[in-house]
Amino acid sequence: MRQLAFELQRERGFIVALDIGSGRYGAGRANLENALFGIDASIMLHDPHEKVERGYTKKVSVLSDTAMNRLQEEDVDWVNMSYVLSHASDTKKAVDIVMETTRRFPRAVVTVSDYTLLNRTREEVLNVCIAARP
């Protein structure tokens, strides 16, 4: 993730990242914060299923459902999806969630940080990863 952060910074300058499914203190959120440490960026956190704790730095903010719905495609450079797939009832639903996100933010790089993928077959994981590609 750190290499991706450097590439995005070189390409776009200031990076706006969005972590969907942050959880209270989610691992994907921590990975994103570490990847962007020392890089000119802001991180927005959102989880439709759980209360998200405030960020530890000024660059991290928590989005309400209303603010999330108002985001425009050009507002986001990087979308990290964490724990979102754990709420999907099956792989098709997980793929639909990822595809919907890539359609909503077409210029953003989409990454998936979800340990619940460990409980899925290799084929299911590949389907989810392919859905994240533009």
C-alpha positions as CSV (number, residue, x, y, z in Angstrom):
1,M,0.0,0.0,0.0
2,R,2.9,2.4,0.7
3,Q,4.2,2.0,-2.9
4,L,0.7,2.8,-4.2
5,A,0.6,5.9,-2.0
6,F,3.9,7.1,-3.5
7,E,2.7,6.5,-7.0
8,L,-0.5,8.4,-6.4
9,Q,1.3,11.3,-4.8
10,R,3.7,11.5,-7.8
11,E,0.7,11.3,-10.2
12,R,-1.9,13.5,-8.4
13,G,-0.1,15.5,-5.8
14,F,-2.4,15.8,-2.8
15,I,-4.2,12.5,-2.2
16,V,-7.8,12.2,-0.9
17,A,-8.4,8.7,0.5
18,L,-11.7,7.2,1.6
19,D,-11.9,4.1,3.8
20,I,-15.3,2.4,3.6
21,G,-16.1,0.0,6.3
22,S,-13.6,1.5,8.7
23,G,-15.1,-0.1,11.8
24,R,-14.4,1.3,15.2
25,Y,-10.6,0.9,14.9
26,G,-10.4,-1.1,11.7
27,A,-7.2,-2.8,10.4
28,G,-7.8,-1.5,6.8
29,R,-8.0,2.1,8.2
30,A,-4.7,1.5,10.1
31,N,-3.1,0.2,6.9
32,L,-4.3,3.3,5.0
33,E,-3.1,5.7,7.7
34,N,0.3,4.0,7.7
35,A,0.6,4.0,3.9
36,L,-0.1,7.7,3.8
37,F,2.1,8.6,6.8
38,G,4.3,11.6,5.8
39,I,2.4,12.1,2.5
40,D,0.4,15.1,1.7
41,A,-3.1,13.6,2.0
42,S,-6.4,13.5,3.8
43,I,-8.3,10.4,4.9
44,M,-12.0,10.1,5.3
45,L,-13.5,7.3,7.2
46,H,-17.0,5.9,6.8
47,D,-18.8,2.8,8.1
48,P,-22.6,2.4,7.5
49,H,-22.7,-0.4,10.0
50,E,-20.7,0.8,13.0
51,K,-19.7,3.9,14.8
52,V,-16.3,5.1,13.7
53,E,-13.8,6.6,16.2
54,R,-12.1,9.9,15.3
55,G,-8.8,9.8,13.7
56,Y,-5.5,10.2,15.6
57,T,-4.2,13.0,13.3
58,K,-5.7,16.2,11.7
59,K,-5.6,14.6,8.3
60,V,-8.2,12.0,9.4
61,S,-11.9,12.8,9.5
62,V,-15.1,10.7,10.0
63,L,-17.9,11.1,7.4
64,S,-21.6,11.0,8.3
65,D,-23.9,9.1,6.1
66,T,-25.1,12.4,4.6
67,A,-21.5,13.6,3.9
68,M,-20.8,10.2,2.3
69,N,-23.8,10.5,0.0
70,R,-22.7,13.9,-1.1
71,L,-19.2,12.8,-2.2
72,Q,-18.6,13.3,-5.8
73,E,-16.4,11.1,-8.0
74,E,-13.7,13.8,-8.4
75,D,-13.5,14.2,-4.6
76,V,-11.6,10.9,-4.1
77,D,-8.3,9.5,-5.4
78,W,-8.1,6.3,-3.4
79,V,-10.9,4.1,-2.0
80,N,-10.0,1.4,0.5
81,M,-12.7,-1.1,1.3
82,S,-12.3,-2.8,4.6
83,Y,-14.8,-5.1,6.4
84,V,-17.5,-4.1,3.8
85,L,-17.4,-7.6,2.3
86,S,-18.0,-9.2,5.7
87,H,-21.5,-7.8,5.5
88,A,-22.2,-9.4,2.2
89,S,-24.3,-12.5,2.3
90,D,-22.5,-14.2,-0.6
91,T,-19.7,-13.5,-3.1
92,K,-22.1,-12.1,-5.7
93,K,-23.2,-9.4,-3.2
94,A,-19.6,-8.7,-2.3
95,V,-18.7,-8.3,-6.0
96,D,-21.7,-6.0,-6.5
97,I,-20.6,-3.8,-3.6
98,V,-17.1,-3.5,-5.1
99,M,-18.4,-2.9,-8.6
100,E,-20.8,-0.2,-7.3
101,T,-17.9,1.5,-5.6
102,T,-15.7,1.5,-8.7
103,R,-18.6,2.9,-10.8
104,R,-19.2,5.6,-8.2
105,F,-15.6,6.7,-8.0
106,P,-14.2,5.8,-11.5
107,R,-11.0,7.8,-11.2
108,A,-10.1,6.4,-7.8
109,V,-7.8,3.5,-7.2
110,V,-9.9,0.8,-5.3
111,T,-8.2,-1.5,-2.8
112,V,-9.7,-4.2,-0.7
113,S,-8.3,-4.8,2.9
114,D,-10.6,-7.4,4.3
115,Y,-9.4,-10.3,6.4
116,T,-12.9,-11.9,6.0
117,L,-11.7,-12.9,2.4
118,L,-9.7,-15.6,4.2
119,N,-13.0,-17.4,4.7
120,R,-13.7,-17.4,1.0
121,T,-12.5,-19.7,-1.8
122,R,-9.7,-18.6,-4.1
123,E,-12.2,-18.2,-6.9
124,E,-14.4,-15.9,-4.8
125,V,-11.4,-13.8,-3.8
126,L,-10.3,-13.4,-7.4
127,N,-13.9,-12.4,-8.4
128,V,-13.9,-9.7,-5.8
129,C,-10.4,-8.5,-6.9
130,I,-11.4,-8.4,-10.6
131,A,-14.4,-6.3,-9.7
132,A,-12.1,-3.7,-8.1
133,R,-10.3,-3.2,-11.4
134,P,-11.6,-0.4,-13.7
